[in-house]
């Protein structure tokens, strides 16, 4: 019995039904290569008519792109804005949140950050996610209103995001780093950027 079987008979609100389909698609695209996952498979897993997938997402490719977007974009509910405490505590919470998310959907996350060949749409989503993350990190560290050298600061955050993806792959795909080691690497690097590197850039 799939984890999605319980809600098959329930009448859900449109947002909840859409989320149910997306959750099932995230799982299936992580378990199988893209060509071997059909909208019929996803509809069966979610316990919905296949037409609902077209209604909420469009084509299978549209749904896949939404899965990629979900995997790589920082949501508004992320702890950057919700967790109180010192800068170190907030960074620790945000890195823990990220690693929990990667662990929960590790196969799908790897597919998303790796893309499907040279897919321009996937590359566009990844680039948009990096731009969004750059603004969220600057907001998170209290630099929302900083305009001088802002593009240089955002570029550094994008470079950090590339390291985040590489560290995630070293952990979940290659098993060269443990979760604790990745947490240490990401949290200390971000703290160094915020406390040491950003002030030096702004002072020049």
C-alpha positions, 0 to 999 in steps of 0.5 A, a space after each residue: 500500500 502506498 503512502 498516498 493510498 489513504 487519501 484516495 477516498 477523501 475529498 480534498 481542497 484544490 491546494 491540498 489535492 495539488 500538493 498530494 499530486 506533487 508529493 507523489 511526483 517528487 517520490 516517483 521522479 526520485 525512484 525512477 528515470 524521467 522517461 519511465 514515469 508516466 502521468 498514469 503512474 503519478 495519478 495512480 500513486 496519488 489516487 486521482 484521475 489523470 486529468 487532474 494532473 493536466 488540470 493542476 500542472 499541464 504536461 508531465 514535463 510541466 509537473 517535472 519542472 515543478 518538482 525541480 522548482 520545489 527541490 531547489 527553491 527556498 520556501 517562505 517557511 524556511 527557518 531563515 525568517 522563523 528561527 529566533 536567536 543569535 546569528 550562529 543559532 539561526 545559521 545552524 537551524 537553517 543548515 539543519 533544515 536544508 540537510 533534513 530536506 535533502 535527506 528526506 528527498 535525497 534521490 529527487 534532490 540529486 536529480 533536480 540539482 543535476 538536471 536532465 542533460 542540457 535542459 534549458 528549462 531546468 537550468 533556468 529554474 536552477 538559476 532562478 533558485 540561486 537568485 532567490 537564495 541570494 536575496 533570502 540569505 542577504 535578508 536573513 543576515 540583515 542586509 536587505 537594504 544594502 545597495 552598495 556592492 550588493 551584486 558582489 555580495 549576491 555573487 558570493 552567495 551564489 558561489 556559496 550555493 554552488 558549494 552547498 550543492 557540491 557538499 550535498 552530493 559528496 554526502 548523499 551520492 558519494 558518501 565521502 562526507 558525513 552529515 555532521 561534516 557537511 553541517 560543519 562545512 556549510 555553517 562555518 563557511 556561511 558564518 565566515 562569509 557574513 562576519 568576515 567577508 561581507 564586511 570587508 567587501 562593503 568597506 572597500 
